[in-house]
Amino acid sequence: MTFTPMDFDPWRSFGPDVAARYDDVPRGDEDAAVARLAGLAGDGPVLEFAIGTGRLALPLARRGLRVDGVEQSAAMIEQLRARPGGEEIGITAGDMAEVTLPDRYPLVFVAFNSLMNLVTQDGQVRCVENAARHLTGDGVLVVELVCPDPMYRLEQRSGVDQYTHVAGLSGEQVHLDVGRYDRVTQRVDKTHVRIGDHGISRDPLALRYVWPSELDLMARLAGLELRERHGGWSGEPFTARSELHVSVYGRA
Ligand SMILES: C[S@@+](CC[C@H](N)C(=O)[O-])C[C@H]1O[C@@H](n2cnc3c(N)ncnc32)[C@H](O)[C@@H]1O
């Protein structure tokens, strides 16, 4: 059996329901991420690709940095605008692989796996190239991505690679993360399923996972080289067991 992509437009992944719930449960490493990014930004300005609801951009702006963002989801932009300080952020609605802004930035970043929301390798390469075009001469690009192997607990059933993960379990609700992925294209189709007294809800999401070494090559195509890689925002060492990486690139 071969992988058949889900009948779902990836651009609809962050609609009004997901956007409204997006900031309900913080990841917990936001302070570390903001401190690390602020340390790289100098006096700014800063550009975030896929800025979302401003989870990192708003606290960065509260440190006195000018933060601009690119975001494709109108619902996520609406949430950002409604938050304190949200009106101050310069947001451009559009595709981070394509948008051209007039300024150049000492820091451009793409956090929380957002590069994976582009579901083709070509789209991801163009996004990294676009980020590089927006850097000042000595500017840096920061990319945060999961490491694919621990994320997609590799199981093969009926010839299709798939996984089920209990993402949350309480007396009131179970939250399952279920997905299928294609090792050929590295595409992942997944759905967050919540089952509880409210009934059942599901949030479909399409992604393309990226190997750390593959990201390094994408950066190289964009004229960048790896400067630092850590296993988290607090400078954790990057090892074979790391579940994510925070990678910093500068001009080669
Ligand atoms: C996982 S969220 C991350 C949001 C934010 N960066 C954060 O750290 O919380 C991914 C975001 O990427 C946005 N996105 C996906 N594809 C995009 C694209 N091609 N151009 C711009 N934004 C995109 C989604 O709409 C969503 O807001």
Ligand as a Chemical Component Dictionary entry (heavy atoms), coordinates in Angstrom:
data_LIG
# 
_chem_comp.id                   LIG 
_chem_comp.type                 NON-POLYMER 
_chem_comp.pdbx_formal_charge   0 
_chem_comp.three_letter_code    LIG 
# 
loop_
_chem_comp_atom.comp_id 
_chem_comp_atom.atom_id 
_chem_comp_atom.alt_atom_id 
_chem_comp_atom.type_symbol 
_chem_comp_atom.charge 
_chem_comp_atom.model_Cartn_x 
_chem_comp_atom.model_Cartn_y 
_chem_comp_atom.model_Cartn_z 
_chem_comp_atom.pdbx_ordinal 
LIG C1  C1  C 0  3.399  25.879 14.680 1  
LIG S1  S1  S 1  2.860  27.495 14.262 2  
LIG C2  C2  C 0  4.186  28.479 14.908 3  
LIG C3  C3  C 0  3.789  29.913 15.199 4  
LIG C4  C4  C 0  4.853  30.721 15.926 5  
LIG N1  N1  N 0  6.060  30.824 15.126 6  
LIG C5  C5  C 0  5.210  30.096 17.271 7  
LIG O1  O1  O 0  6.382  29.809 17.496 8  
LIG O2  O2  O -1 4.297  29.908 18.081 9  
LIG C6  C6  C 0  3.149  27.518 12.524 10 
LIG C7  C7  C 0  2.720  28.811 11.859 11 
LIG O3  O3  O 0  3.212  28.809 10.524 12 
LIG C8  C8  C 0  2.271  29.484 9.714  13 
LIG N2  N2  N 0  2.593  29.144 8.316  14 
LIG C9  C9  C 0  2.520  27.924 7.749  15 
LIG N3  N3  N 0  2.928  27.973 6.468  16 
LIG C10 C10 C 0  3.280  29.266 6.239  17 
LIG C11 C11 C 0  3.794  29.945 5.095  18 
LIG N4  N4  N 0  4.054  29.286 3.958  19 
LIG N5  N5  N 0  4.049  31.265 5.186  20 
LIG C12 C12 C 0  3.807  31.930 6.351  21 
LIG N6  N6  N 0  3.305  31.345 7.468  22 
LIG C13 C13 C 0  3.063  30.016 7.412  23 
LIG C14 C14 C 0  0.969  28.924 10.238 24 
LIG O4  O4  O 0  -0.158 29.641 9.788  25 
LIG C15 C15 C 0  1.216  29.000 11.734 26 
LIG O5  O5  O 0  0.852  30.260 12.247 27 
# 
loop_
_chem_comp_bond.comp_id 
_chem_comp_bond.atom_id_1 
_chem_comp_bond.atom_id_2 
_chem_comp_bond.value_order 
_chem_comp_bond.pdbx_ordinal 
LIG C1  S1  SING 1  
LIG S1  C2  SING 2  
LIG S1  C6  SING 3  
LIG C2  C3  SING 4  
LIG C3  C4  SING 5  
LIG C4  N1  SING 6  
LIG C4  C5  SING 7  
LIG C5  O1  DOUB 8  
LIG C5  O2  SING 9  
LIG C6  C7  SING 10 
LIG C7  O3  SING 11 
LIG C7  C15 SING 12 
LIG O3  C8  SING 13 
LIG C8  N2  SING 14 
LIG C8  C14 SING 15 
LIG N2  C9  SING 16 
LIG N2  C13 SING 17 
LIG C9  N3  DOUB 18 
LIG N3  C10 SING 19 
LIG C10 C11 SING 20 
LIG C10 C13 DOUB 21 
LIG C11 N4  SING 22 
LIG C11 N5  DOUB 23 
LIG N5  C12 SING 24 
LIG C12 N6  DOUB 25 
LIG N6  C13 SING 26 
LIG C14 O4  SING 27 
LIG C14 C15 SING 28 
LIG C15 O5  SING 29 
# 
